[in-house]
Amino acid sequence: MTRFLLPVVWIAWGLAYPVMSWSLEAADLFSTRLIILPASGLILLTTGVLRGGALWPERSMWGPLAVSGLFNMGLFQIFLISGVALLGPSRTPIIIYTMPAWSALFAVFLLKERISLKTTLSLLLSLVAVALIVSQETAARRAPLGAILTLLAAISFGIGTVLTKRYSLKGDPAINAGWQLLLGTLPVIVVWLVWLPHAYFRPDATRGLLAIAFLITVSNALAYFCWFRIIQLLPASIASLTTLVVPCVGFGSSALLIGGNISWLDVAALGLIVAAVTLVLAQPAKLKQ
């Protein structure tokens, strides 16, 4: 099943980076999050209920859902859109996808997972790829805050992935993802209220509105529908490593749709990422049936 779910996630999340840049034509960075998170959350809840899932989780589930949602959705989305705004969409995904290294690190302490030699080599290859990108990214040196916020997004999502695996959330994955999106909206509301004097909405920005619609339906609702099933099927560290294809899609689509030069170092970095994913997918894993 992962062979079918993974390509959907890779494409949906990869295309999100240039599309996020377009969405800022219609609304500011935090207003877009305040639209996208609850809308995609409601879509996932509806999908889960139509599939026969129970809308309301058990009382014991609310705490894990809130904590996972804080890292997976709320903090991740706040840091992510801030990083895209400051660094641009082309190389932000490369920094974001240091996330597997953070997931693997936290999985050792929180899940007692053992990291195989192939997984360790995949982590090293991914970090070398990130180093190649950052070493030539002058924007990161001009805007260190953007680089820091982007890295915080990676750490947040890495922690959220491990927590989701640790809690072994019961019930329909679509409903769990929907509630995480809705609960993750709460910290976004707080940030939006602080940001309110700078907020804007332009209903005549057609491309921006279409971008927001794409982010709601594809990059969030559809992608999280698939992602939460992948987390159930794979160990947390390996599930995170499989997303290293996303920066390939994100960088390539951003360069094509937004513009930008691709150097031989960029090509080398993407090659390392492909090698890292190939290593981790080639190793045997005990999947849940």
Secondary structure, DSSP 4 states (H G I P E B T S, - for coil): -HHHHHHHHHHHHHHHHHHHHHHTTTB-HHHHHHHHHHHHHHHHHHHHHHTT--SSPPGGGHHHHHHHHIIIIIIHHHHHHHHHHHH-TTTHHHHHTTHHHHHHHHHHHHT-PPPPHHHHHHHHHHHHHHHHHHHH-HHHHH-HHHHHHHHHHHHHHHHHHHHHHHHT--S-HHHHHHHHHHHHHHHHHHHHHHHGGG--B-TT-HHHHHHHHHIIIIIIIIHHHHHHHHHHHS-HHHHHHHGGGHHHHHHHHHHHHT-----HHHHHHHHHHHHHHHHHHHS------
